[in-house]
Amino acid sequence: MAGTWMLRDNDLHGPGTLKKWNGKYWLAYHSYPGDGYEAGSARIGLAWTEDEELLEWHRLPEPILTPEEGEPWESGGLYKECLLEHEGTFYLFYNAKNQTHGRWIEQTGLATSTDLVRWTRHPDNPVLRVTPGAWDGGFVSDPCVLRDGDRWAMFFFGFDYKKAQEGVAYSADLLNWTKHPDPIIETGQPGELDASYAHKPSVIAHEGVLYHFYTACRKPQKGDRTCNFFPEYRTIAVATSRELKEEQRGGD
């Protein structure tokens, strides 16, 4: 199981205050039915708590979205949710893959609800599609959707089966999205932390600066403390919307 998003205020430049609905905090998560790493076709569920310390959670008894009820583009599994509420409607963005083995394609879909229990997939799914032959020709994944003034911004990562890089798309209505054509965070130079992948966005604001956290990957090097089985070295990196002063970077 992996919890990926709690219902919060929608403002990209705001404090990220958690929102309640029906007196509860809500968490979107996904789970895989098999044993092992991401084994089987994942489905999406919701959990809730009334605990102000966010420690005691309860789950809805059934998943809210399953691949079996979806279209072929999502038959391999559903995951990496982004849940928001706008004008009385809940929007759940998620990425999904078309198969569980081989070179699959991942794209981003949308489902809506008015009660968090009954969900309807958007008829024009996937709302964010791959661009064949481009930097996002294999995946457009891990949606992070927030309100940027009079428009919505969706941060995501694109993958061409070689490099993963961060991108952004914009919408006026949460339904129709236009991708910025180029990555907004590219992979680094050989040997740098994000030489292979710069992906999986999480964006927050603090004191007027946007902090774009992402997973950085490169090939293992001597002295690395860890190495996963792909093999690669992974860590968390950050990019900021403007250059930070020395004290903001943690200097003396």
Backbone bond lengths (Angstrom), bond angles and torsions (degrees), N, CA, C in turn:
res aa  C-N    CA-C-N  psi(-1)  N-CA   C-N-CA  omega(-1)  CA-C   N-CA-C  phi
1 M - - - 1.460 - - 1.514 109.54 -
2 A 1.315 115.81 142.65 1.468 120.68 179.04 1.518 108.97 -140.68
3 G 1.344 116.50 116.30 1.460 120.65 173.65 1.510 109.72 -83.35
4 T 1.320 117.89 129.97 1.465 120.23 -172.68 1.523 114.67 -120.66
5 W 1.343 119.32 -18.50 1.470 118.48 -175.96 1.519 110.10 -159.54
6 M 1.335 116.18 133.53 1.455 121.82 171.11 1.524 109.43 -106.61
7 L 1.319 115.98 144.02 1.456 121.18 178.84 1.531 108.99 -60.67
8 R 1.339 117.11 125.59 1.464 122.78 -173.58 1.515 109.09 -144.58
9 D 1.346 116.20 175.53 1.456 117.88 174.24 1.522 108.72 -64.07
10 N 1.327 115.95 153.56 1.460 121.00 -170.83 1.521 114.74 -88.86
11 D 1.325 118.24 -9.36 1.465 121.76 -170.25 1.526 111.41 -73.73
12 L 1.330 116.02 119.20 1.458 121.95 177.08 1.523 111.60 -55.91
13 H 1.340 116.74 -36.72 1.452 121.55 -176.01 1.531 112.64 -97.92
14 G 1.344 116.98 7.25 1.452 121.60 -178.82 1.519 112.25 -90.42
15 P 1.337 116.11 -175.21 1.468 120.76 -175.08 1.526 114.77 -81.37
16 G 1.321 117.69 -4.66 1.459 119.21 -179.04 1.512 113.68 73.77
17 T 1.329 117.35 33.26 1.464 121.90 -178.08 1.528 110.63 -64.25
18 L 1.323 116.70 133.23 1.457 120.44 178.19 1.523 110.65 -67.20
19 K 1.338 115.74 142.79 1.466 122.42 179.23 1.525 109.74 -107.77
20 K 1.317 115.28 144.53 1.458 120.89 172.93 1.523 110.01 -101.68
21 W 1.313 114.74 151.63 1.465 121.36 168.98 1.520 106.48 -137.95
22 N 1.337 115.41 128.98 1.470 121.50 -174.75 1.531 111.14 55.88
23 G 1.339 115.91 35.42 1.447 120.58 176.16 1.515 115.28 75.82
24 K 1.343 117.29 12.58 1.461 121.05 -175.41 1.526 110.48 -128.93
25 Y 1.324 116.11 151.80 1.459 122.37 167.12 1.529 108.28 -88.57
26 W 1.348 116.30 145.89 1.459 120.53 -173.72 1.527 111.32 -125.29
27 L 1.314 114.54 139.03 1.458 122.96 -179.27 1.522 109.49 -126.85
28 A 1.337 116.46 128.68 1.465 121.63 173.75 1.521 108.81 -93.56
29 Y 1.335 115.72 137.11 1.460 119.99 -179.35 1.524 109.37 -144.87
30 H 1.329 115.45 166.54 1.458 120.06 172.44 1.517 108.68 -131.79
31 S 1.331 115.88 158.84 1.458 120.58 -179.31 1.522 109.55 -143.79
32 Y 1.329 114.00 150.31 1.466 121.43 179.30 1.524 109.31 -106.77
33 P 1.326 117.97 137.43 1.461 120.56 -173.67 1.522 114.41 -81.74
34 G 1.337 118.96 -16.05 1.453 120.92 -174.92 1.512 113.40 -99.28
35 D 1.323 116.10 176.91 1.456 123.09 176.47 1.520 109.12 -92.77
36 G 1.335 116.11 137.89 1.452 119.85 179.20 1.515 111.64 109.71
37 Y 1.326 115.14 -173.12 1.458 121.46 -175.05 1.525 111.04 -74.19
38 E 1.336 116.99 113.66 1.464 123.08 177.77 1.529 111.40 47.45
39 A 1.325 116.08 47.41 1.458 121.49 -174.87 1.527 110.96 -87.31
40 G 1.321 115.98 126.35 1.457 121.57 179.50 1.514 112.42 89.78
41 S 1.320 116.02 172.35 1.458 122.20 -177.23 1.539 109.76 -84.00
42 A 1.323 115.84 114.73 1.471 120.56 -174.45 1.523 111.40 -73.64
43 R 1.329 114.67 155.03 1.461 122.32 176.38 1.524 108.78 -130.42
44 I 1.322 116.19 165.86 1.459 121.81 -172.20 1.525 110.27 -111.00
45 G 1.332 115.47 136.68 1.455 121.58 176.99 1.515 111.14 -131.42
46 L 1.328 115.53 174.17 1.462 122.37 176.30 1.524 109.31 -126.81
47 A 1.317 114.83 142.57 1.462 121.53 174.45 1.520 108.46 -125.36
48 W 1.331 116.52 156.23 1.457 120.15 -177.71 1.530 110.05 -141.60
49 T 1.321 114.68 157.57 1.456 120.17 175.66 1.523 109.95 -148.42
50 E 1.316 115.86 149.16 1.460 123.16 169.61 1.527 111.11 -105.72
51 D 1.307 115.77 1.22 1.452 122.97 -178.54 1.532 109.61 -79.05
52 E 1.319 117.42 118.53 1.462 120.88 -178.10 1.531 112.17 -67.22
53 E 1.317 117.82 -17.29 1.460 120.86 175.29 1.526 111.99 -89.78
54 L 1.337 117.41 -3.02 1.473 123.69 174.83 1.526 112.33 61.67
55 L 1.328 116.83 36.31 1.457 119.89 -176.07 1.531 113.26 -107.49
56 E 1.316 117.41 -29.69 1.471 120.27 -176.40 1.530 108.80 -108.91
57 W 1.327 116.36 113.21 1.467 121.77 -172.72 1.524 111.38 -117.04
58 H 1.336 114.52 153.75 1.457 123.00 176.32 1.524 107.95 -130.80
59 R 1.314 115.72 148.53 1.455 119.98 -178.24 1.526 111.44 -110.59
60 L 1.322 116.35 146.94 1.459 118.82 165.94 1.525 108.00 -61.34
61 P 1.322 118.07 144.49 1.472 119.51 -171.66 1.519 114.49 -67.07
62 E 1.331 118.23 -24.32 1.458 121.42 -177.32 1.532 110.06 -127.92
63 P 1.327 117.28 153.56 1.464 118.95 174.74 1.523 110.78 -63.51
64 I 1.316 116.29 150.99 1.464 119.58 179.50 1.528 111.81 -90.29
65 L 1.328 117.47 -23.46 1.465 121.97 175.67 1.523 108.74 -140.54
66 T 1.316 116.37 136.67 1.461 121.13 176.15 1.526 109.40 -130.58
67 P 1.332 117.98 152.70 1.461 119.58 178.33 1.520 112.79 -66.36
68 E 1.324 117.11 -28.75 1.467 120.06 -178.70 1.522 112.06 -63.50
69 E 1.334 117.42 -26.97 1.459 121.16 -179.02 1.522 112.40 -91.98
70 G 1.335 117.18 -1.57 1.454 121.02 -175.17 1.509 114.03 -98.38
71 E 1.329 114.66 -165.73 1.457 122.55 -179.10 1.533 109.76 -95.47
72 P 1.348 117.58 170.25 1.471 119.92 -177.80 1.518 114.77 -56.32
73 W 1.334 118.43 -31.91 1.461 119.69 -177.70 1.528 112.62 -65.75
74 E 1.360 117.72 -16.63 1.463 121.80 -177.94 1.523 112.57 -119.47
75 S 1.323 117.12 15.36 1.466 120.00 -173.85 1.519 112.90 -72.09
76 G 1.329 118.09 -16.06 1.458 120.59 179.87 1.515 114.35 -83.42
77 G 1.321 117.97 -12.08 1.462 120.23 178.89 1.514 112.88 138.91
78 L 1.329 115.92 156.09 1.464 123.76 -176.20 1.522 108.86 -121.21
79 Y 1.324 116.42 137.49 1.455 117.96 179.76 1.520 111.85 -166.16
80 K 1.334 116.58 -178.72 1.462 127.92 -178.38 1.534 111.13 49.40
81 E 1.336 115.36 77.93 1.456 122.97 -174.28 1.523 111.93 -87.55
82 C 1.327 114.93 153.42 1.464 122.83 171.06 1.523 106.39 -137.63
83 L 1.333 116.62 115.04 1.465 122.74 -172.85 1.517 110.15 -112.11
84 L 1.345 115.92 128.91 1.459 119.20 175.69 1.525 109.99 -144.99
85 E 1.344 114.45 160.75 1.468 121.61 176.41 1.516 108.59 -119.89
86 H 1.349 115.75 136.31 1.458 120.71 179.08 1.521 108.68 -147.56
87 E 1.327 115.63 119.50 1.463 123.32 177.14 1.526 112.47 52.02
88 G 1.341 115.99 44.39 1.455 121.57 174.26 1.516 115.75 85.48
89 T 1.310 118.21 0.64 1.456 121.99 178.51 1.522 109.27 -118.27
90 F 1.325 115.48 138.20 1.458 121.24 175.11 1.530 108.94 -94.09
91 Y 1.316 115.53 136.15 1.462 122.76 179.03 1.526 107.93 -118.00
92 L 1.311 115.94 125.13 1.453 121.06 177.27 1.532 108.64 -117.28
93 F 1.317 115.51 108.01 1.458 120.92 174.07 1.524 108.32 -92.13
94 Y 1.310 116.75 142.88 1.457 121.15 -178.23 1.519 108.99 -153.49
95 N 1.328 116.31 152.99 1.458 116.58 171.62 1.516 109.14 -105.33
96 A 1.308 114.82 155.33 1.457 120.95 -174.87 1.520 109.08 -146.42
97 K 1.316 114.91 157.74 1.467 119.79 178.82 1.527 110.23 -119.85
98 N 1.310 114.76 154.01 1.463 119.49 -173.62 1.519 113.63 -85.81
99 Q 1.339 118.33 -11.64 1.454 121.39 177.48 1.523 108.04 -160.09
100 T 1.326 116.85 164.65 1.464 120.70 -175.24 1.520 112.84 -97.33
101 H 1.316 118.50 -13.05 1.454 121.15 -176.79 1.529 109.95 -131.57
102 G 1.321 114.81 161.89 1.458 118.87 178.29 1.519 111.68 75.87
103 R 1.325 116.41 -159.73 1.460 122.08 -179.91 1.527 108.77 -88.76
104 W 1.320 115.27 91.84 1.451 118.73 -178.41 1.529 111.09 -87.26
105 I 1.326 115.09 170.41 1.467 123.29 175.97 1.521 108.35 -114.29
106 E 1.322 116.69 133.76 1.460 122.11 175.97 1.525 109.88 -113.35
107 Q 1.342 115.59 132.74 1.454 121.53 177.23 1.528 108.66 -137.23
108 T 1.334 116.02 170.39 1.468 120.91 -173.58 1.516 110.90 -110.50
109 G 1.320 115.56 128.80 1.454 121.67 179.74 1.521 112.15 -115.71
110 L 1.328 114.69 178.35 1.463 122.34 -177.62 1.520 109.88 -141.21
111 A 1.338 115.71 137.63 1.458 122.11 169.22 1.525 108.24 -130.24
112 T 1.332 116.91 149.51 1.466 120.94 -177.86 1.530 110.25 -126.19
113 S 1.346 114.68 158.08 1.456 121.26 -177.83 1.522 108.86 -156.82
114 T 1.315 115.84 158.83 1.473 120.52 171.20 1.517 112.31 -113.04
115 D 1.354 117.17 -4.28 1.472 119.31 -177.48 1.530 113.40 -136.19
116 L 1.323 117.97 5.38 1.463 125.00 -179.89 1.534 113.51 68.91
117 V 1.300 118.81 0.35 1.457 121.94 -179.37 1.523 111.55 -110.10
118 R 1.325 116.44 -49.25 1.468 121.19 -179.84 1.529 108.79 -98.89
119 W 1.323 116.13 121.61 1.459 121.98 -174.20 1.521 111.41 -120.71
120 T 1.334 115.60 144.41 1.455 122.14 178.67 1.524 108.85 -122.15
121 R 1.317 116.49 123.98 1.452 120.08 176.64 1.525 110.35 -69.73
122 H 1.327 116.17 143.95 1.460 120.71 178.37 1.532 109.13 -66.76
123 P 1.340 117.93 133.91 1.471 119.77 -175.44 1.519 114.26 -64.81
124 D 1.331 118.27 -21.27 1.467 120.91 -179.51 1.525 112.09 -102.29
125 N 1.322 117.42 22.82 1.462 120.35 174.69 1.523 111.81 -59.57
126 P 1.334 117.36 149.58 1.461 127.09 -5.43 1.525 111.43 -74.51
127 V 1.321 117.30 141.66 1.461 120.71 -177.56 1.523 111.80 -76.90
128 L 1.330 116.61 -21.68 1.465 121.02 173.55 1.524 106.73 -128.23
129 R 1.333 113.85 117.16 1.464 120.70 -171.86 1.522 111.29 -112.14
130 V 1.321 115.17 158.22 1.459 119.86 174.99 1.527 109.76 -67.24
131 T 1.339 115.79 156.94 1.460 122.75 175.34 1.517 107.53 -111.62
132 P 1.335 118.68 103.32 1.467 120.41 -175.31 1.524 112.22 -53.96
133 G 1.315 115.29 132.64 1.450 121.40 177.18 1.512 115.56 81.17
134 A 1.345 117.54 -1.12 1.463 121.03 -176.65 1.530 110.17 -104.49
135 W 1.341 115.76 -176.12 1.460 121.33 -179.39 1.517 112.43 -65.00
136 D 1.339 116.58 -19.30 1.463 121.97 176.57 1.529 110.32 -115.51
137 G 1.313 116.23 39.28 1.462 120.78 -175.69 1.515 114.87 -78.83
138 G 1.337 118.38 -14.96 1.454 120.85 -179.49 1.507 114.18 -110.32
139 F 1.344 116.90 -40.55 1.459 122.30 -179.91 1.527 109.11 -132.06
140 V 1.320 116.65 143.36 1.471 124.33 157.27 1.531 104.44 -131.81
141 S 1.329 116.07 100.63 1.457 121.42 -161.27 1.520 113.25 -134.72
142 D 1.338 114.42 166.60 1.463 124.95 172.13 1.523 112.52 61.15
143 P 1.340 118.46 61.46 1.463 121.07 -177.30 1.520 113.00 -64.79
144 C 1.319 115.38 137.62 1.471 123.78 174.21 1.530 105.06 -131.24
145 V 1.346 116.90 101.52 1.466 122.43 -168.87 1.527 109.99 -108.80
146 L 1.343 115.68 125.85 1.464 121.67 -179.83 1.524 109.76 -144.67
147 R 1.335 115.68 159.38 1.457 122.01 -177.82 1.525 110.05 -86.20
148 D 1.335 116.08 124.70 1.463 122.30 179.93 1.525 108.37 -118.18
149 G 1.337 116.31 87.37 1.464 120.10 -177.68 1.512 111.34 67.03
150 D 1.338 116.98 -119.52 1.461 120.86 -178.24 1.521 112.73 -95.95
151 R 1.315 117.89 15.32 1.459 121.31 179.22 1.526 109.28 -140.19
152 W 1.320 115.20 165.91 1.454 122.01 174.67 1.523 108.99 -102.65
153 A 1.318 115.19 142.61 1.459 121.25 177.02 1.522 108.91 -117.89
154 M 1.319 115.77 133.57 1.458 121.69 174.26 1.527 108.53 -116.53
155 F 1.330 115.53 111.87 1.451 120.19 172.11 1.528 108.02 -84.65
156 F 1.311 116.73 141.56 1.466 121.50 -177.61 1.523 108.11 -155.21
157 F 1.326 116.38 173.69 1.453 117.19 170.26 1.520 110.25 -120.49
158 G 1.326 114.10 146.59 1.450 121.80 176.10 1.517 109.91 -109.92
159 F 1.325 115.67 149.50 1.468 121.66 -177.00 1.524 108.51 -141.66
160 D 1.329 115.63 132.45 1.472 120.85 178.63 1.518 111.50 -111.99
161 Y 1.346 116.77 22.47 1.458 125.92 -177.90 1.527 112.95 73.26
162 K 1.340 115.20 6.64 1.458 120.50 174.50 1.523 110.25 -125.51
163 K 1.316 116.67 -53.96 1.454 122.38 -179.98 1.522 110.22 -126.55
164 A 1.322 116.12 147.73 1.463 122.44 173.41 1.520 108.19 -113.85
165 Q 1.339 116.22 129.92 1.455 121.76 -176.00 1.523 109.60 -138.74
166 E 1.331 115.83 155.86 1.453 121.77 -175.92 1.527 111.69 -85.85
167 G 1.350 115.46 140.96 1.452 121.30 178.18 1.520 111.14 -134.62
168 V 1.332 115.86 178.33 1.458 121.02 177.82 1.518 108.78 -144.95
169 A 1.330 116.14 146.22 1.466 122.93 175.15 1.521 107.70 -130.91
170 Y 1.341 115.67 157.99 1.463 120.80 -176.12 1.529 110.46 -127.17
171 S 1.338 114.70 152.12 1.458 120.92 179.33 1.516 109.91 -150.55
172 A 1.335 116.17 149.18 1.458 121.38 174.10 1.526 111.82 -94.95
173 D 1.344 117.29 -17.47 1.461 119.79 -171.08 1.530 114.63 -134.58
174 L 1.331 118.31 6.63 1.462 124.50 -177.85 1.523 113.76 71.70
175 L 1.323 117.56 -1.45 1.456 121.41 -177.33 1.527 112.93 -109.95
176 N 1.327 115.94 -40.21 1.466 121.67 -176.35 1.530 108.57 -111.30
177 W 1.323 115.94 122.49 1.456 121.43 -171.01 1.531 110.98 -121.16
178 T 1.334 114.74 141.35 1.458 121.78 175.76 1.523 108.54 -122.06
179 K 1.325 116.07 122.15 1.458 120.23 -178.49 1.525 111.02 -82.09
180 H 1.336 115.49 137.95 1.463 119.48 164.55 1.518 106.64 -63.11
181 P 1.345 118.32 135.33 1.467 119.16 -168.80 1.522 115.28 -68.21
182 D 1.321 118.41 -24.82 1.461 121.03 -173.03 1.527 111.07 -117.01
183 P 1.317 118.17 158.76 1.465 120.02 174.84 1.521 111.24 -62.24
184 I 1.331 116.25 146.81 1.464 120.10 174.90 1.533 111.17 -96.59
185 I 1.325 117.19 -19.89 1.463 122.59 169.46 1.524 106.32 -132.73
186 E 1.313 115.79 113.71 1.459 121.38 -179.27 1.529 110.57 -92.80
187 T 1.317 115.99 164.41 1.454 119.68 174.79 1.525 109.78 -66.26
188 G 1.336 115.15 155.89 1.447 120.90 -177.33 1.522 113.19 -84.58
189 Q 1.317 115.25 -175.20 1.454 122.10 178.35 1.531 110.14 -76.19
190 P 1.339 118.14 160.45 1.472 119.98 178.77 1.523 112.07 -51.85
191 G 1.330 115.22 132.23 1.452 121.18 -179.46 1.509 114.27 91.93
192 E 1.332 119.39 -20.27 1.453 121.15 178.38 1.532 110.54 -73.83
193 L 1.332 115.66 162.58 1.459 120.42 -173.85 1.519 112.94 -56.82
194 D 1.335 117.35 -35.03 1.462 120.90 -177.25 1.527 111.93 -110.84
195 A 1.323 116.61 35.53 1.470 120.43 -178.21 1.529 112.25 -64.56
196 S 1.328 117.02 -31.53 1.472 120.51 -179.57 1.523 112.47 -96.11
197 Y 1.340 115.53 -52.00 1.458 121.13 -175.95 1.522 110.18 -132.99
198 A 1.319 116.12 136.95 1.464 123.90 165.66 1.520 104.94 -128.09
199 H 1.346 117.37 97.22 1.465 118.86 -166.69 1.519 112.70 -154.87
200 K 1.322 115.80 171.89 1.467 125.76 178.37 1.535 111.22 71.72
201 P 1.338 118.04 76.15 1.463 121.64 -170.98 1.521 114.40 -76.78
202 S 1.336 114.53 146.70 1.458 123.55 166.98 1.522 106.21 -145.16
203 V 1.334 117.35 117.16 1.461 121.40 -170.54 1.524 109.84 -118.85
204 I 1.333 116.63 127.85 1.459 122.01 176.88 1.523 109.23 -134.42
205 A 1.331 115.85 159.16 1.465 121.82 178.30 1.523 109.32 -109.01
206 H 1.342 114.85 144.26 1.464 120.23 176.64 1.517 108.65 -153.03
207 E 1.336 115.34 118.53 1.463 122.50 177.91 1.533 111.63 51.38
208 G 1.329 114.96 46.19 1.455 120.98 174.04 1.516 115.49 80.72
209 V 1.321 117.92 5.09 1.460 122.16 -179.89 1.523 108.86 -117.92
210 L 1.333 116.82 136.76 1.457 121.31 172.64 1.525 109.02 -88.61
211 Y 1.327 115.11 130.26 1.460 121.67 176.40 1.531 108.08 -110.22
212 H 1.300 115.71 116.24 1.460 122.39 -177.34 1.531 107.69 -104.74
213 F 1.335 115.83 96.16 1.461 121.00 178.64 1.530 109.33 -83.20
214 Y 1.319 115.97 143.34 1.459 120.15 179.89 1.530 109.42 -153.44
215 T 1.321 115.27 161.98 1.457 121.11 176.43 1.518 109.23 -86.03
216 A 1.335 115.27 123.60 1.456 122.04 179.85 1.529 108.93 -105.04
217 C 1.331 116.72 136.12 1.462 121.47 -178.72 1.531 110.60 -134.17
218 R 1.291 115.51 145.99 1.468 122.95 171.87 1.523 108.72 -150.80
219 K 1.331 116.55 173.29 1.457 121.10 176.67 1.529 109.18 -68.14
220 P 1.324 117.54 149.53 1.466 119.87 -179.23 1.527 111.68 -61.83
221 Q 1.323 115.02 148.90 1.454 122.03 176.09 1.521 108.96 -130.00
222 K 1.306 116.45 157.51 1.451 121.26 177.67 1.529 109.52 -59.87
223 G 1.315 115.65 133.23 1.450 120.81 -179.35 1.513 114.54 96.28
224 D 1.346 119.37 -9.49 1.462 121.26 176.53 1.531 109.95 -60.96
225 R 1.304 115.94 137.94 1.465 120.28 -177.87 1.519 111.80 -75.00
226 T 1.317 117.11 -27.95 1.457 121.12 -179.50 1.515 109.80 -139.52
227 C 1.317 114.68 162.04 1.472 120.87 174.56 1.514 106.89 -156.73
228 N 1.339 116.64 127.03 1.453 117.50 179.65 1.531 110.49 -88.62
229 F 1.325 116.29 -178.13 1.458 120.04 -166.95 1.517 114.15 -82.84
230 F 1.338 119.64 4.18 1.465 118.88 -176.69 1.537 115.55 -72.78
231 P 1.312 128.56 -35.27 1.467 126.87 -5.76 1.531 110.16 -95.22
232 E 1.309 115.92 149.48 1.456 121.31 177.89 1.522 109.15 -162.60
233 Y 1.299 115.05 159.82 1.460 122.22 174.71 1.518 107.50 -102.67
234 R 1.335 117.00 127.85 1.467 122.37 -177.64 1.521 110.64 -121.83
235 T 1.319 114.80 143.30 1.452 120.47 174.84 1.530 108.47 -154.14
236 I 1.322 117.17 175.42 1.456 121.38 177.86 1.524 108.68 -100.89
237 A 1.322 115.92 130.12 1.462 122.65 178.38 1.525 108.68 -120.40
238 V 1.327 116.82 169.18 1.456 121.11 179.50 1.516 109.69 -141.67
239 A 1.314 115.79 142.73 1.463 123.26 169.71 1.524 107.01 -120.89
240 T 1.336 117.39 146.63 1.454 121.19 -176.39 1.518 110.80 -120.11
241 S 1.332 114.99 156.09 1.459 120.46 -176.00 1.525 112.58 -74.18
242 R 1.319 117.04 -15.06 1.462 121.08 171.36 1.513 108.98 -152.42
243 E 1.313 115.74 160.29 1.449 120.16 -177.31 1.526 110.06 -64.41
244 L 1.334 116.08 136.06 1.447 120.99 -176.74 1.516 111.02 -88.94
245 K 1.332 114.76 149.48 1.450 120.21 173.37 1.528 108.97 -73.95
246 E 1.321 115.53 165.71 1.461 120.63 -176.04 1.527 111.39 -57.10
247 E 1.352 117.39 -42.98 1.449 119.43 -177.47 1.532 111.64 -68.68
248 Q 1.350 117.37 -29.80 1.460 120.14 176.71 1.532 112.19 -71.96
249 R 1.340 115.70 -27.92 1.465 119.97 179.36 1.513 112.30 -81.68
250 G 1.339 116.56 -3.20 1.452 119.66 177.81 1.503 113.39 94.61
251 G 1.344 117.53 13.46 1.451 120.26 178.83 1.512 111.49 -79.12
252 D 1.335 115.99 172.48 1.465 120.99 179.76 1.523 111.02 -75.87
